[in-house]
């Protein structure tokens, strides 16, 4: 039998050769008795021509249906100059068939198997095996393979060991709801699917594995959106005897290898760093997009000089007032657009969006246009223009109120305006590390501190003394990597001393008994010579979606779930037989009949 040649591999070098190819029929065209078949496999598409001088084969080709699986034997010939197709790599040749075998027929597919498919995502997910035949989806799967392969090669070159961690484990609080798996052997007890390999990778450091990595499957039962799935994949790493700089350097090298393999882009040798507080102050978000300006200016102290209640009250009571300058915004934005932005910030809890148009900054009385100008003294207006570096034609937007709401609203407004005003270069790739996150945030509902990342994150050594007295003003050794405004990875240096871990648990109002119940195996391990260690995880699906230029990570996962955490193809989740409930020692909740 002739060796198989993949459809996309044919070139003019094959002209005159007898070849065998396999694939799916993409189209069937009859041009004056000559039948042309476009045949596709994962490598690409090639044109097969069948002449009427072979009646049986010609009849078969004429009856061929879209997506029939066929085998073709034939001679590679050159296309005439007039019929060369420059849009495909195989466009200079065609295969003149001498034999065709239908290996399997196909029913009419529910949608066109091409990149112009306009059917709904729900239908594409129901027939995902057909959706994955589309060239674009196959490119995405190839991208995933290249990037994952590059990650493994890089980490292997850095002497990391790939080690798998358990999928069935103990349920521990990590921020999202666990997926639980009932145990048949231990009725009434449950395993939990891992939200991350966090505890086990720390145990591997205690075990002396030194450098660990895993392309890890993770599971979280949380509200879904375009960049979240019930099951997702992390490129997970952990290093012993490493400080923050070393972990970040390895992460940068890993990302450079992934980008080079995935999209052929050479990233810079070092990424800039900003602190969490600087990110919030300048951009309002802890995942700043640094490709454009529109940075915020804090004018809280200045507004303590005014009587305008909207600004004065938050200034005097621990709130925040910020201004964001939009260059040439006075001319670019209509009053309706300003009103639309006011509605936009209300999504994030803002009660309004004050603004000033700077028509002539040399004339404070008449050159500033806004309903609020009359409430601000001229000396304050002058300082405001200086602080914001405003020029004639600019528009100033203000956020005032609760600190979190102001940052959230003005931060998201900045991003929206960056897109609306075309301030973002499409092919600009900007990375920034955000470091020195607060170790704790205040949980107002439970009236206690909670870990901003997770309870195993180490504080800075010189701030340990504040752990009991001033925990909300401690910075952790945590770091996130942000790409064009999207957090793609994060990690921290971990607590390796059992006495420090115990103090952190107490600060989180976790009793010694509760800590032993939930994290006892980790706490015990730290007592046996745990080395200093730290690590990081990249969200592989999120990185791939950004590389591919798609909005949803579902496009770069072979078999994803819908936004309702369901799989319309396999009909999961589904009911199970009563016998399985009985085996597990569980009882169904009775169905409540509607009256």
ZAMI-666711 format. One record per residue: y, x, z of N, C-alpha, C in turn; residue in three letters. Coordinates in steps of 0.001 Angstrom, whole numbers, plus 500000, padded with zeros to 6 digits. Each point is the difference from the previous one (the first is absolute). Layout:
// residues N
YXZYXZYXZALA
...
***
This chain:
// residues 595
498806500843500000501194499157500000501242500877500000UNK
501006499577499234501266500725499975500661499958501362UNK
500661501081500414500762499948501252501164499014499863UNK
500356499395501095501089499026499981501344500706499957UNK
500893499513499140501391500450499985500862498868500546UNK
500871500311500956500853498964500585501064499569498991UNK
500355498723500065500871499409498981501332500727499872UNK
500557500446501108501322500628499952499974501471499661UNK
498809500561499806499886501450499791499980500406498527UNK
499970499027499098499892500341498581501301500623499484UNK
499863501051499215501134500662499362499639500298498543UNK
500935500570499271499729500390498601498900501054499920UNK
499731500697501113498928500998500000498627499348499840UNK
499896498671500243498723499312499865499754499498498579UNK
500980500107499118499856499454498645498779500609499308UNK
499172499107499440498781500431499323498772499981500886UNK
500189499830501304498870500001500924499431498588500162UNK
498697499930500198499357498743500385499987499936501517UNK
500473498886500545500226499913501450499430498685500534UNK
499859499974501329499613498774500708501055499704501052UNK
500412498745500101500969499603501016499579498676500614UNK
500415499778501229499744498750500707501313499473500575UNK
500099498705500100501191499426500601500038498493499873UNK
501189499454500261500240498556499927500881499713498785UNK
499692498947499256500849499641498871501306499406500518UNK
501095500602499605501310499540500422500551498951499027UNK
499893500290498708500442499050498978499039500037498820UNK
500057498923499218499161499871498816500896499452498889UNK
500186500802498925500917499595498932499275500098498654UNK
500122498940499200499397499977498669501124500118498969UNK
500045501147499296501028500237498991499347500024498622UNK
499966498837499358499460499937498638498554500390499912UNK
499210499597501004498578500304499966499614501226500795UNK
500939500903500260499734501172500846500333499622501438UNK
499035500202500910500196499645501415500398501249500781UNK
501078499869500770500464501092500863499786499591501458UNK
499305500835500724499778499775501428500743501074500786UNK
500799499576500977500538500949500973499031500039501163UNK
499452501173500277499002500165501057500601500889501088UNK
499873499546501244500649500711501105498986500346501089UNK
500162501177500571499373500325501279501085500615500871UNK
499623500599501129501012500494500942500878501089499396UNK
499476500735499040500744501132499431501060499569498995UNK
499871498787499449500967499560499011499376499078498967UNK
500637499945498819499617499027498976499830500709498658UNK
499016499530499213499790500534498653499723498841499051UNK
500413500153498756499769498959499008498679500256499268UNK
499197498930499909498735500040499265500156499101498776UNK
499566500472498850500123499234498768498607499679499466UNK
499812498722499584498708499547499468500243499378498627UNK
499356500558498984500192499528498626498951498948499654UNK
500318499123499039499055498921499635498776500482499245UNK
499920501295499659498825500468499274498775500138500903UNK
500147499732501274498871499921500935500006498578500567UNK
499418499032499301500184498584500322499648499609501434UNK
498835500472500508499593499589501345500969500541501056UNK
500357501267499869500913500597500969501399499384499869UNK
500394499701498739501301499392499775500053498612500653UNK
498914499234499866499928498674500621500088500112501523UNK
499307500979500560500024500220501453501403500361500461UNK
500652500915499269501354500420500381500988498847499898UNK
499824499185498980500899498866499796499891499007501154UNK
498809499874500587499770499040501087500284500601501382UNK
500400501255500034500200500684501289501096499313500803UNK
499757499856501298500970499362500904500683501050500866UNK
501182499637500456500731500902500888499173500282501257UNK
499901501280500354499319500507501194498473500026499866UNK
499457499767498772498586500306499794499784501501500208UNK
498850500345500589499661501407500236499138500475498833UNK
500443501064499328499312500406498769499739501504499972UNK
499079500355499138499766501402499660500204500138498501UNK
500731501035499601500304500229498588499541501405499616UNK
499310500102498868499722501294499388500727500001498655UNK
500674501091499697500732500026498746500589501352499701UNK
500690500078498876500630501247499572501493499936500282UNK
500555501080500558501441500090500254500693500360498697UNK
500937499157499600500745500240498759501493499979500293UNK
500769500601499115501457500020500153500582498680499521UNK
500992499533500715500719498819499529500929500421498867UNK
500298499046499129500998500279498974501348500191500663UNK
500868500730499340501311500301500577500750498724500378UNK
499818498949499206500726498757500257499476499255501224UNK
498756500293500408499410499244501116499891500816501291UNK
500565501201500028499994500799501244500772499254501085UNK
499397499916501186500624499325501151500464501058501003UNK
501304500272499999500536501028500889500113499579501444UNK
499653498739500299500134499502501375498781500295500866UNK
498896500462499385498809500311500779499510501389499631UNK
499391500720500936499545501369499716498974500085498875UNK
499228498929499795498967500031498963500500499391498680UNK
501300499877499859500563499255498877499867500650498641UNK
499543501252499920499850500663498695498615499833499402UNK
499073499445500802498622499884499498499482498584500258UNK
498831499712499427499262498787500309498524500314499816UNK
499146499132500547498561500215499890499431498967499045UNK
499431500482498883499356499115499032498572499754500478UNK
499752498741500438498735499694500661498840500017499027UNK
498884500599500442498727499919499273498987499176500792UNK
500280499777501274499108499163500820500794499482501196UNK
499804498721500322500639499403501180498936499220500756UNK
499958500197501311499099499251500875500832499330501085UNK
499789498693500168500657499295501112499129500173501235UNK
500498500752500957499238500267501223500088498838500976UNK
501104499256499927500159498834500858501192499200499491UNK
499827498707499898501101499147499578500895499649501168UNK
501157499464499682500953499617501044500493498582499742UNK
500143499240501064500704498737499906501483500291499749UNK
500718498989499561501442500174499805500654500271501349UNK
500662501143500163500585500334501310501143499045500341UNK
500286499830501290501044499057500431501412500478499702UNK
500156501252499619501313500520499616499783501184499067UNK
501065500384499297499905501127499073499820501301500778UNK
499057500795499543499720501263500691500894501083499390UNK
501281499899500262500939501006499516501196500057500945UNK
500900500949499770501111500205500917501071498930499892UNK
499939499168498958500966498917499855499534498717500676UNK
498913500084500748499461498838500711501072499401500911UNK
500240498693499861501037499364500811499434498937500931UNK
498694500059500270499399499034500908500393500308501440UNK
499773499063500897500396500168501393499135501038500700UNK
500539500586501060499230500977500765498770499356500613UNK
500105498757500407498853499313500595498821499976499035UNK
500264499701498735498927499960498995499482501415499737UNK
500905500966499931499563501379499751499112500497501139UNK
500319499614501244499174500427501127498666499262500025UNK
499990498760499520498743499255499942499024500657499021UNK
500549500539498909499186500708499002500402501477499995UNK
499981500609501176500511501365500116499233500966499109UNK
498699499781499810499210500892499154500492499979498557UNK
500608498899499569500620499953498673501398500611500046UNK
500721499708501065501345500564500157499947501529499962UNK
498956500563500607499864501453500056499653500619498640UNK
499611499187499025499776500527498651501314500272499270UNK
501074499399500465501275500187499303500426501463500081UNK
500541500566498921500362501421499988500896500407501161UNK
500980499154500341500907500358501090499252500134501317UNK
499107499063500276499263500045501253499057501202500024UNK
499436500349498848499131501174499970500803501286500207UNK
501240500008499503500868501160500273500291500114501491UNK
500185498857500648500260500027501445498795500537500767UNK
498797499598499590498809500495500685499815501505499750UNK
500310500443498783499942501432499705501031500767500822UNK
501195499413500147501033500608500838499496500156501432UNK
499371498949500507499467500054501366498981501128500135UNK
499124500110499006498996501069500033500658501378499993UNK
500954500224499091500635501326499891500707500380501293UNK
500726499056500574500771500288501209499069500272501180UNK
498971499196500138499046500197501098499254501324499835UNK
499623500302498780499302501265499715500907501191500327UNK
501278499897499627500943501083500293500197500176501500UNK
500035498888500733500148500078501458498820500749500606UNK
498808499652499555498811500679500534500021501493499656UNK
500342500322498769500021501407499596501009500797500811UNK
501193499424500208501028500715500755499553500218501443UNK
499506498955500632499623500126501406498808500937500167UNK
499101499998499033498895500952500036500525501432499902UNK
501018500217499165500579501341499863500696500448501283UNK
500389499040500840500657500321501271499014500007501168UNK
498695500005499665498929500118500988499864498770500902UNK
500324498828499481499749498755500715498559499570499766UNK
499419499324500987498676499413499876500137498497499802UNK
499280499453499001499979498548499834498929499432500913UNK
500415499196500976499089499445501002500234498494500090UNK
498917499239499923500111498550500110500007499574501460UNK
500754498958500284500058499438501350499448498577499962UNK
499626499438501159499298498704500008500840498850499450UNK
499297499082499343500600498738499574499839498949501099UNK
498849499980500656499776499094501128500369500725501283UNK
500971499475500707500525500715501159500461499004501050UNK
500510500529501101500549499192501092501392499501499621UNK
500316498774500375501329499460499746501009500635500949UNK
501052500601499440501080500594500790501328499510499452UNK
500986499774500857501288499487499508500752501061499209UNK
500283499716498739500723500958499158501143499344499233UNK
500434498824500423501184499409499379499720498787499153UNK
498878499978499279499631498840499197498704499412500554UNK
499657498816499525498754499373500437498813500705499365UNK
498938500138500793498765500594499496499191498979499208UNK
499247500490499011498902499227499443498778500257500882UNK
499397498936500516498905500113500954498669499680499337UNK
498962500738500415498649499821499473499072499714501173UNK
499421498803500074499125499693501141498701500795499934UNK
499485500334501176498769500784500094498811499078500272UNK
498955500124499181498779499239500257499242500575501186UNK
500035501332500134499231500669501057500630499779501366UNK
501314499881500045500719499787501251500776498685499892UNK
499339498879500212500648498692499813501269499875500842UNK
501041499478499353501281499838500689500892501219499905UNK
499477501111499476500797501211499827500336500185498523UNK
501086500743499777500505500150498638500345501453499706UNK
499748500397498769500595501218499454501363499626499411UNK
500830501022499765501244499807499249500003500960498820UNK
500476499526498858500194500892498867501240500850500256UNK
500004501267499608501088500905500397501320499688499293UNK
501068499895500782501344499908499419500436501351499455UNK
499469501059500584500175501372499524498960500837500733UNK
499748501228499552499045500855500723500640500730501184UNK
501110499506500535500852500741500922499240500674501139UNK
499277499216500793499353500577501183498899500971499598UNK
499246499666498969498880500861499613500479501324499417UNK
501110499987499281500449501288499469500527500880501123UNK
500545499396501062500388500804501164498767500555500700UNK
498950499191500067498758500489500605499411501149499185UNK
500167499972498685499518501106499170500757501287500302UNK
501279499885500361500752501194500409499462500530501330UNK
499705499100500926499384500424501264498658500665499714UNK
499309499511498974498678500541499651500070501343499281UNK
501212500501499748500128501305499379499896500012498487UNK
500157498834499378499909499944498531501224500621499326UNK
501079500165500728501159500797499591500869499346498916UNK
499397499687498861500728499352498911499112498917499384UNK
500423498769500150499227498845499531500786499253498945UNK
499284499405499037500632498994499140498968498963499620UNK
500510498876499536499141498914499561500807499088499075UNK
499368499571498921500562498909499193499467498741500674UNK
500783499470500916499494499066501006500314498553499648UNK
499000499144500142500204498566499878500476499457501345UNK
501045499184499952500604499452501208500135498485499844UNK
500024499300501143499978498538499987500995499457501023UNK
500865499101499561500964499385500912500155498527499652UNK
499873499167501014500160498557499811501460499665500300UNK
500851500153498979501429499772500180500539499196498831UNK
501213499503500168500633499238498934500157500888498770UNK
499645499458498845499937500815498784501274499880499183UNK
500222501027499176501089500017499033499576500947498883UNK
500940500320499103499619500771498813499422501362500342UNK
500461500629501104499513501339500324499046500006501192UNK
499362498854500262499005499937501068498747499302499504UNK
498853500454500502498710499392499711499166500003501280UNK
499046499065500136499138500010501192499223501306500128UNK
499567500565498856499343501307500005500757500910499041UNK
500254501191500457500801500941499225499483501407500248UNK
500602500967499317499483501375500054501091500966500414UNK
499643500905500903500904501064500423499415501362499630UNK
500885500933499645499628501412499974500384500528501366UNK
499002500247500826500186500218501429499711501455500346UNK
500925500671500699499783501407500355500343500233501469UNK
499365501007500580500294500406501385499748501499500125UNK
500884500691500743499922501453500152500083500371501472UNK
499227500969500410500110500562501346500946501200500004UNK
500580500266501159500882501160500204501136500015498976UNK
500517498818499693501064499881498999501205499310500608UNK
501176500456499611501210499290500409500456499085498867UNK
501107499323500233500501499027499036500277500638498641UNK
500591501189500010500345500657498738498755500298499162UNK
498921500424500667498782500340499263499356498750499411UNK
499965498907500764499426498756499476500800499525498789UNK
501321500069500109500854499529498902499857500887498768UNK
499820501292500207499816500907498864498698499690499257UNK
498925499752500748498725499631499365500161498682499246UNK
500692499033500621500197498699499362500795500135498697UNK
501016500861499997500789500205498781499140500630498900UNK
499186500971500364499111500616499015499002499000499443UNK
499462499154500882499065498967499575500670499046499017UNK
501211499575500313500704499049499135500353500632498655UNK
500385501280500024500297500678498735498771500026499101UNK
498827500258500575498760500018499208499689498619499450UNK
500187498968500806499724498627499570500936499590498859UNK
501279500365500103500967499635498965499747500760498712UNK
499683501260500121499751500798498810498815499438499219UNK
498939499626500735498807499458499346500209498582499505UNK
500762499216500758500134498586499675500986499707498895UNK
501201500563500094501057499661499039500680501218499399UNK
499469501193500277500533501200499367501393500371500437UNK
500374499620501207501337500312500515499872501092501046UNK
500808501047499868499991501096500967501062499715501057UNK
499563499799501205500917499674501090500614501270500571UNK
501142499869500688500648501183500579499131500666501057UNK
500267501270500246499196500771500953500251499587501451UNK
501112499345500254500302499576501366500805498709499944UNK
499652499057500868500687498721500029501054500009501110UNK
501150499345499778501026499947501050499520499189501201UNK
500651500228501141499669499268501227501266499411500604UNK
499874498788500522501068499421500800499370499357501226UNK
500762499883501060499475499360501200500018498487499834UNK
499215499348500812499975498529500014501394499449500240UNK
500720500572500969501330499479500341500972500208498839UNK
499873501114499285500862500214498837499668498999498895UNK
498725499739499802499596499028498985500562498624500305UNK
499902499578501256500510498683500368501521499958499895UNK
500649501095500380501459500035499977500533499961498573UNK
499396500765499101500518500111498629499480498908499065UNK
498750499543500237499359499107499038499556498663500586UNK
499931499884501310499604498747500630498503499769500071UNK
499216500823499301498552499856499976499356501341500293UNK
498789499965500582499312501268500296499172500487498816UNK
500141499346498860499351500444498748501073500049498916UNK
500954500898500105501183499964499128499689500416498559UNK
500647499310499080499993500393498595501217500885499792UNK
499776501297499773501108500955499942500422500308498564UNK
499606499145499051500355500245498603501434499587499675UNK
500658499295500893501347499514499698500815499954501286UNK
501280499706499872500918500003501138499981498699500784UNK
501196499356500095500162498781500801499584500221501451UNK
500283501199500521499622500291501375500921499269500982UNK
499462499740501182500723499251501019500885500919500838UNK
501069499440500545500863500719500929500127499160501267UNK
499730500618501130500089499317501298501455499933500448UNK
500533498796500150501400499824500425500070499202501302UNK
498942500078500810499948499221501237501148500364500938UNK
500236501293500217501067500425500917501361499559499493UNK
500198500082498709501283499593499422500271498529500260UNK
498981499172499940500196498563500148500214499564501444UNK
499923500928500939500379499676501378501513499854500135UNK
500729500374498939501463499908500027500519498650499508UNK
499114499157499477500473498769499374499699498792500879UNK
500703498906499739499757498750500718499081499060499224UNK
499661500374498778499157499172499149498620499869500653UNK
499686498797500470498832499760500841498689500405499317UNK
499922499775498689498764500306499273499652501485500113UNK
501030500861500042499778501440500124500083500471501452UNK
500923499438500760500263500502501357498830499727500946UNK
499406498804499902498918499663500933498816500959499898UNK
499448500247498808498892500965499950500437501415500360UNK
501245500364499679500487501345500339500034500214501499UNK
500348498956500742500116500120501458498682499764500725UNK
499000499468499307498777499568500689498733500651499446UNK
500115501245499565498824500758499590499485499681498625UNK
500795499301499184499586499692498639500423501081499030UNK
500043499649498736500267500977498949500884499376498932UNK
500986500772499526500788499611498842499938501129498991UNK
499595499656498778499885500977498925500776499522498783UNK
500428500966499180500622499671498726499249500734498896UNK
499843499325498867499358500603498834500959499898498818UNK
500381501165499459500944500031498878499260499906498678UNK
500447499058499139499439499843498660501048500479499004UNK
499844501196499431500997500514499046500207499039498822UNK
501258499722499694500374499097498899499446498594500183UNK
499609499668501210499395498690500252500969498845499875UNK
501298500254500221500986498922499912500027499395498604UNK
499812500843498988500009499501498624498615499537499561UNK
498973500634500516498648499704499532499439498701500571UNK
500404499639501221499360498884500682500936498806500105UNK
499528498846499538500777498766500097499842499399501386UNK
500810498997500284499900499330501294498634499319500149UNK
499463499462498894498680499378500065498927501032500365UNK
500106501196499416499023501031500332500101500400501463UNK
501228500083500504500189500311501425499364498910500862UNK
500193498734499605499384498893500742498474500086499938UNK
499470500418498848498544500153499877499487501110500923UNK
500757501077500115499600501075500915500077499533501454UNK
500942499120500289500101499441501356498736499201500326UNK
499524499222499028498748499262500202498829500970500154UNK
500041501095499249498907500973500046499875500609501393UNK
501103500428500603499897500653501311499586499018501086UNK
500191498698499760499581499011501004498482500006500167UNK
499270500441498961498538500111500101499623500912501157UNK
500845500991500274499708500997501037500720499707501315UNK
500507498781500126500595499577501269501497500154500097UNK
500654500563498965501459500171500053500689498637499895UNK
501054499807500784500694498715500015501122499945498976UNK
500249501088499329501038500026498980500118501390499408UNK
500890500129499019500228501288499351501490500110499695UNK
500714500661500909501436500193499784500213501035498900UNK
501157499899499318500268500910498890501499500209499843UNK
500356501118499378501389500302499656500015500630498619UNK
500822499458499112500235500621498704501212500919500113UNK
499815501262499592501072500992500084500683500062498629UNK
501081499240499865500744499978498732501023501132499933UNK
500694500240501131501008501063500065500066500494501439UNK
499327501122500280499908500445501382501309500569500527UNK
500971500217499105501307500482500470500852498867500566UNK
499593498771499782500747498832500483499059499154500857UNK
499926500319501282499041499335500879500299498523500164UNK
501248499609499862500379498600500206499561499132498824UNK
500171500489498790499728499177498822498878500536499123UNK
499574501235500239499029500626499100498559499788500392UNK
499754499342501137498634499723500439499768498500499965UNK
498925499588499366499716498574499798498752499608500780UNK
500163499087500964498871499531500789500480498959501015UNK
499152499041500347500354499051501058500178500660501365UNK
499450501228500195500048500613501331501148500995500170UNK
500696500345498919501039501033500094501077499618501020UNK
500343498708500072501069499565500905499647500205501467UNK
498702500200500296499582500185501391499949501474500407UNK
500251500913499057499865501430500281501358500681499895UNK
500437500690501070501290500705499961500006501083498923UNK
501217500351499549500109500968498906499451501364500374UNK
500175500420501267499475501313500375498471500017499947UNK
499367498876500355498544499899499919499555499997498537UNK
500732499259499156499674499972498577500101501397499389UNK
501028500747500390500168501354499475498834500890500417UNK
499603499915501270498856500793500473498704499564499312UNK
499888498701499764498810499479499347499880500544498573UNK
501101500000499265499975500527498631499681501487499984UNK
500518500713500982499728501439500071498532500260500343UNK
499483499255500994498617500207500429499008499676498889UNK
500303498970499217499089499580498927500259500727498685UNK
501079500834499964500383500732498788500247499047498835UNK
500598498855500320500240498974498990501085500428499018UNK
499802499589498739500981500226498946500368498664499375UNK
501073500005499244500415498773499328498891499491499090UNK
499760498697500062498943499379499216498683499857500739UNK
499905500598501198498755499915500768499903498673500742UNK
498778499687500399499734498815500813499274500459501257UNK
500455499530501154499390500349501275499243498798500542UNK
498738500213500349499208498964500671499798500405501458UNK
500005499015500898499866500264501423498789499266500570UNK
499330500685500925498979499367500823500414500126501445UNK
499885498927500774500421500027501392499081499120500829UNK
499583500526501155499151499210500889498941500854500665UNK
498829499419500223498875500707500582499625501206499129UNK
499738501131500637499748501243499268498862499870498998UNK
498873499431500430498850499892499110500291499096498811UNK
500700498901500247500309499060498917500969500632499006UNK
501025500677500514500980500636499107499314501040499122UNK
499191500858500601499316501033499209499071499381498968UNK
499232498997500411499041499367499101500708499312498832UNK
501043499231500319500694499241498958500756500916499043UNK
500782500932500554500798500868499140499113501031499291UNK
498895500373500634499066500922499359499347499387498776UNK
499540498757500123499387499334498851501047499628498952UNK
501222499681500444501069499721499034500286501245499168UNK
500006501155500645500235501257499271498960500189498896UNK
498736499775500314498940500174499006500155498999498860UNK
500282498744500347500154498972498961501162500344499074UNK
501121500442500576501148500323499177499755501250499159UNK
499227500929500526499653501177499212499299499620498716UNK
499102498998500090499313499507498795500926499133499153UNK
500734499085500656500859499074499251501071500730499190UNK
500522501092500554501098500715499352499516501180499162UNK
498678500093499804499407501071499175500416501390500484UNK
499924500198501306500365501294500583498799500937500111UNK
498808499514499635498770500760500228499427500464498670UNK
499874501301499844499383500561498792498503499706500019UNK
499492499473498892498621499506499958498974501097500242UNK
500209501194499477499006501067500106500337501029501076UNK
500834499600500954500372500889501096498989499833501132UNK
499402501092500440499011499954501078500562500786501188UNK
500379499275501048500637500637501149499170499745501252UNK
499648501081500662499196499927501216500845500462501185UNK
499747499391501151500697500425501212499085499742501199UNK
499942500980500885499304499827501276500961499359500998UNK
499521499009500706500740499446501135499254500446501257UNK
500718500700500892499366500608501172500694499517501276UNK
499404500365501132500575499699501325500202498508500210UNK
498959499234499739500045498572500287500064499772501511UNK
500608498891500440499856499637501415498522499842500335UNK
499636500407501191498594499882500376499637498565500345UNK
500968499264500569499737498632500428501072499056499469UNK
499615498745499848500947498915499738499823498974501114UNK
501023499199500215499947499010501072499401498704499478UNK
498934499538500657499389498710499686500661498944500875UNK
500942499259499395500782499035500774499141498860500526UNK
498961499625499251499149498888500444499180500380501222UNK
499468501225500008499143500428501103500748500818501038UNK
501298500255499745500860500723500944499411501367500377UNK
499633500754498967499440501331500234500181500852498762UNK
499938501341500161500018500860498808498691499861499231UNK
500060500207498689498788500069499183500112501207499081UNK
498854500540499610499996501186499146500532499652498616UNK
500973500776499518500549499740498674498974500323498913UNK
499203501046500196498927500325499063498652499613500618UNK
499440500843500831498797499640500759500027500791501303UNK
499200499597500994500130500591501335499511501433500135UNK
499523500600498894499509501383500072501014500987499421UNK
501184499505499616501055500850499448500645500817501115UNK
500180501284499757500534500892501038501530499949500030UNK
500574499995501204501453500154500110500379501459499812UNK
501273500261499761500465501381500004499867500560501420UNK
499536501232500088499731500613501304501213499961500918UNK
501206500249499437501181500078500847500505498632500450UNK
499303498924499588500405498662500431498944499326500875UNK
498950500750500338498939499433500826500507499494501344UNK
501041500645500522500499499607501317500603498603500008UNK
500298499446498814500604498658499929498955498903499840UNK
498719500371500001498953499042499675500006498797500938UNK
500230500223501288500039498887500949501413499460500215UNK
500999500873499923501360499591500364500806499427498839UNK
499764500472498783500823499583498861499166499990498710UNK
498910499224499965499073500098498865500597499577498666UNK
500980499096500003500541499510498736500896501019499311UNK
500287501103500671500820501050499399499212501293499806UNK
498698499872499803499152501149499697499687499996498501UNK
500089501166499374499594500148498598498565500511499938UNK
499236499466499072498619500438499823499910501036498890UNK
498873500684499970499723500937498913499293499249498867UNK
500694498982499491499476499171498909500825500239498747UNK
499382499799498854500670500274498728499435499075498935UNK
500896499450499188499619499163498860500525500646498726UNK
499232499892498926500462500467498698500365498793499143UNK
501219500023499461500540498868499255500251500444498557UNK
499537499178499075500195500262498565500794498842499410UNK
501226500302499571500856498998499350500079498705500802UNK
500112500130501316500176498828500848498726499343500469UNK
498845500575499679498725499459500452499296501031500876UNK
499583499573501180499226500898500858498598500127499410UNK
499599501212499668498690500211499393499025500697500942UNK
500498500497501111499112500669500938500715500306501292UNK
499233500217501022500595500336501281498961500543500948UNK
500472500651501033499093500551500988500762500520501185UNK
499333500821500796500628500517501217499167501134500564UNK
500628500755500889499258500880500898499459499115501114UNK
498732500210500383499352499109500964500100500564501422UNK
499832499125500940499888500422501399498626500640500193UNK
499972501226500514498701500653500202499689500271501467UNK
500958499685500892499773500210501427499736498660500677UNK
498889499885500745499645498696500583501044499468500970UNK
500672500897500730501000499515500958501211499402499300UNK
500368500565498841501120499429499235499590498664499395UNK
498775499917499488499524498735499436499982498913501067UNK
499604500345501219499976499025501092501417499515500320UNK
500963500910500003501393499613500260500533499064498916UNK
499633500273498751500449499135498899499393498613500143UNK
498722499921500322499374498691500208500722499224501108UNK
500341500676501089500696499309501093501384499532499560UNK
500685500821499188501315499590499488499872498749499141UNK
498878499873499292499744498824499169499443498835500811UNK
499980500161501333499476498964500910498515499741499758UNK
499292501052499594498545499937499879499415500641501252UNK
499303499217500775499451500508501250498899501014499728UNK
499660500784501048498926500983499842498691499311499621UNK
499764498814500585498773499265499702499978499527498545UNK
501151499472499540500080499521498628499894501166499013UNK
500638501134500348499921501179499130498564500483499891UNK
499273499969501124498608500440499983499143499049499176UNK
500303498692500095499227499008499258500231500130498499UNK
501257500227499581500338499985498583499893501380499348UNK
500359501040500760500075501331499391499230501049500795UNK
499067499540500847499338500921500920499351501180499322UNK
499355499784498852499283501098499348500956501064499481UNK
501234499625499602500975501004499576500567500733501213UNK
500356499242501042500577500620501197499012500990500612UNK
498722499646500048498994500920500541499900501255499136UNK
500086499829498684499895501148499102501151500977500210UNK
501203499488500291501153500879500192499827500916501209UNK
499080499654500913499794500801501207499119501221499742UNK
499467500109498778499064501085499701500591500994498997UNK
501211500429500276500584501056499178500461499531498644UNK
500751498916499943500523499524498715501092500940499502UNK
499940500444498751501037500896499478501255499206499623UNK
501154500650499935501160499334499392499642499619498565UNK
500405498804499575499634499572498657500963498928499497UNK
499987499818498700500839498980499381499502499704498607UNK
500518498937499426499532499633498673500915499025499307UNK
499471499436498932500797499125499145499053499220499112UNK
500432498830499555499235499222499027500944499498498915UNK
499590500171498756500715499399498869499323498683499647UNK
500787498976499714499463498754499477499695500181498519UNK
498740500232499669499631500332498622500372498881499035UNK
499718498761500371500288498880499105501494499892499713UNK
500804500216501027501458499914499833500513501125499106UNK
499489501208500204500393501133499151499634499725498546UNK
498795499491499771499542499732498637500831498914499334UNK
500361498954500743500814498928499426501356500532499559UNK
500584500878500803501293500578499631499854500922498793UNK
498933500779499963499753500856498830499838499170498734UNK
499282498878500119499712499160498844501189499136499605UNK
501006499904500888501173499189499699499739498514500093UNK
499085499586500897499706498578500195500482499570501375UNK
500251498701500144500560499475501241498947499748501066UNK
498773499801499600498953499606500939498877501025500034UNK
499518500312501209498866500914500114498715499359499489UNK
500002498680499814498796499351499456499648500538498613UNK
501017500454499257499748500491498644499265501332499976UNK
500027500749501092499353501315500005498757500028500886UNK
499537498817500424498759499858500758499014499247499111UNK
498784500506499898499052499408499048499737498528500313UNK
499705499688501247499666498624500376500819499596501227UNK
501256499645499802500865499664501128499837498547500434UNK
500657499662501090500093498624500469501354499416499570UNK
500085498679500019501265499329499723500920500116501209UNK
501209499436499883500933500026501127499536499112501147UNK
498955499213499772499402499204501072498694500625500485UNK
499817501286499689498841500773500471498677499428499500UNK
500005499446498798498778499443499425499654500727498708UNK
498727499940499629499533500559498735499491498853499136UNK
500799499535499027499564498866499175498822500323499095UNK
499700501279499800498863500377499166498680499785500741UNK
499900500513501214498757499893500768500023498845500986UNK
501127499292500068500175498868500913499882500435501460UNK
500559501154500310500042500468501385501402499743500567UNK
500105499662501287498909499773500955499309498663499739UNK
498764499887500493499230498787499744499225499605501255UNK
499526498777500003499158499525501095498658500738499970UNK
499361500086501160498656500588500060499040498957500558UNK
498720500236499808498980499035500404499942499837501518UNK
499590498821500428499884499730501446499071501001500677UNK
498978500451499266499051500955500585500694501313500356UNK
500997500385499206500721501243500295500859499858501247UNK
500600498821500187500744499751501241499055500148501201UNK
498833499419499864499041500027501117499548501417500296UNK
499734500782498948499578501400500184501028500790500787UNK
501281499692499760501078500752500633500364499460501368UNK
499353498916500424500321499416501295501352499322500021UNK
500431499505498838501310499352499900499825498518499697UNK
501042499231500329499988498572499690501191499663499132UNK
499778499144499009501100499531499166500923499118500807UNK
501282500123499718500945499049500575499812498661499288UNK
499857498905500748499802498695499343501177499651499105UNK
499696499414498849501052499561499094500693498786500586UNK
501328500043500072500766498881500543500291499023498879UNK
499498498794500137500208498993498967501384499379500152UNK
500645499834498863501304499365500015499847498501500216UNK
500867499451500829499944498556500278500655499213498879UNK
***
